[in-house]
């Protein structure tokens, strides 16, 4: 009982000596630990964290009881362990850094441009994509269209073919026509132009949690949305269903009007939003509910 009383008095003395900045310091540290656990959770890197904690406990016990043989082994491991960890867990560490640097900023790569010209170009691009998706949906032609925003997609662009073409329903129809050279990959739109086609996108981090009914296009759309702020439109080649992926989530069952409304909200700059277009006169369609890895059938 006296032991517990001493612990309580020591804690009180510590709190009495703390200043406001110390509380802020503790809260910041707690927040960083929480975010770190949230990022590492359910990934292979979580095993890395558990291993580091185990080694730390083992190192403490070895020093406490002066176990010489174990200390030699641990010291040897620590000399090469950091380099080995960086090599073995390079993909996981890279994803963590990408997620930390991922910012959810509205607008595509040129969203700081609020000029009338940029607004018109964005509207025309959205019109072309929505019209193309409607046609591709009717014929159940698979399509994968990625809108690049703040996060640059140069790594994915390098895997495809550069086009730098003006978006149009006819252009999208030619690209995604079955058995053509570029129909299997993704189209990446940069600065309101079809910048590249036939691009390969990364797999999702938690692929085993995604419904098996979803095909490779939907998985690729989820994967690119996990490592960037891109907005990706998918047309299913089995059902013709139009889906949109962003921030690791997949929403489905769009039509031309609801897709147009969503793309306007995500891609148009703040200054341009109040402006009216012919689509504003149409009856507003409600957006689908969010589903992460929902079924495609």
Secondary structure as the mmCIF struct_conf table of DSSP 4:
data_model
#
loop_
_struct_conf.conf_type_id
_struct_conf.id
_struct_conf.beg_label_comp_id
_struct_conf.beg_label_asym_id
_struct_conf.beg_label_seq_id
_struct_conf.end_label_comp_id
_struct_conf.end_label_asym_id
_struct_conf.end_label_seq_id
HELX_RH_AL_P HELX_RH_AL_P1 UNK A 2 UNK A 17
HELX_RH_AL_P HELX_RH_AL_P2 UNK A 20 UNK A 40
TURN_TY1_P TURN_TY1_P1 UNK A 41 UNK A 42
BEND BEND1 UNK A 43 UNK A 43
TURN_TY1_P TURN_TY1_P2 UNK A 44 UNK A 44
HELX_RH_AL_P HELX_RH_AL_P3 UNK A 45 UNK A 65
TURN_TY1_P TURN_TY1_P3 UNK A 66 UNK A 66
HELX_RH_AL_P HELX_RH_AL_P4 UNK A 68 UNK A 88
TURN_TY1_P TURN_TY1_P4 UNK A 89 UNK A 89
HELX_RH_AL_P HELX_RH_AL_P5 UNK A 90 UNK A 100
TURN_TY1_P TURN_TY1_P5 UNK A 101 UNK A 101
BEND BEND2 UNK A 106 UNK A 107
TURN_TY1_P TURN_TY1_P6 UNK A 109 UNK A 112
HELX_RH_AL_P HELX_RH_AL_P6 UNK A 116 UNK A 138
TURN_TY1_P TURN_TY1_P7 UNK A 139 UNK A 140
STRN STRN1 UNK A 143 UNK A 147
BEND BEND3 UNK A 150 UNK A 151
HELX_RH_AL_P HELX_RH_AL_P7 UNK A 154 UNK A 157
TURN_TY1_P TURN_TY1_P8 UNK A 158 UNK A 159
BEND BEND4 UNK A 160 UNK A 160
STRN STRN2 UNK A 161 UNK A 166
HELX_RH_AL_P HELX_RH_AL_P8 UNK A 169 UNK A 175
TURN_TY1_P TURN_TY1_P9 UNK A 176 UNK A 176
BEND BEND5 UNK A 177 UNK A 177
TURN_TY1_P TURN_TY1_P10 UNK A 178 UNK A 179
BEND BEND6 UNK A 180 UNK A 180
TURN_TY1_P TURN_TY1_P11 UNK A 181 UNK A 184
BEND BEND7 UNK A 185 UNK A 185
STRN STRN3 UNK A 186 UNK A 190
TURN_TY1_P TURN_TY1_P12 UNK A 191 UNK A 192
STRN STRN4 UNK A 193 UNK A 199
HELX_LH_PP_P HELX_LH_PP_P1 UNK A 202 UNK A 204
TURN_TY1_P TURN_TY1_P13 UNK A 205 UNK A 206
HELX_RH_3T_P HELX_RH_3T_P1 UNK A 207 UNK A 209
BEND BEND8 UNK A 210 UNK A 210
TURN_TY1_P TURN_TY1_P14 UNK A 212 UNK A 213
BEND BEND9 UNK A 214 UNK A 214
HELX_RH_AL_P HELX_RH_AL_P9 UNK A 216 UNK A 227
BEND BEND10 UNK A 228 UNK A 228
STRN STRN5 UNK A 231 UNK A 235
TURN_TY1_P TURN_TY1_P15 UNK A 237 UNK A 239
STRN STRN6 UNK A 242 UNK A 246
TURN_TY1_P TURN_TY1_P16 UNK A 247 UNK A 248
STRN STRN7 UNK A 249 UNK A 254
HELX_RH_AL_P HELX_RH_AL_P10 UNK A 256 UNK A 267
BEND BEND11 UNK A 268 UNK A 268
HELX_RH_3T_P HELX_RH_3T_P2 UNK A 270 UNK A 272
TURN_TY1_P TURN_TY1_P17 UNK A 273 UNK A 274
BEND BEND12 UNK A 275 UNK A 275
HELX_RH_3T_P HELX_RH_3T_P3 UNK A 278 UNK A 281
BEND BEND13 UNK A 282 UNK A 282
HELX_LH_PP_P HELX_LH_PP_P2 UNK A 283 UNK A 289
STRN STRN8 UNK A 290 UNK A 291
BEND BEND14 UNK A 292 UNK A 293
#
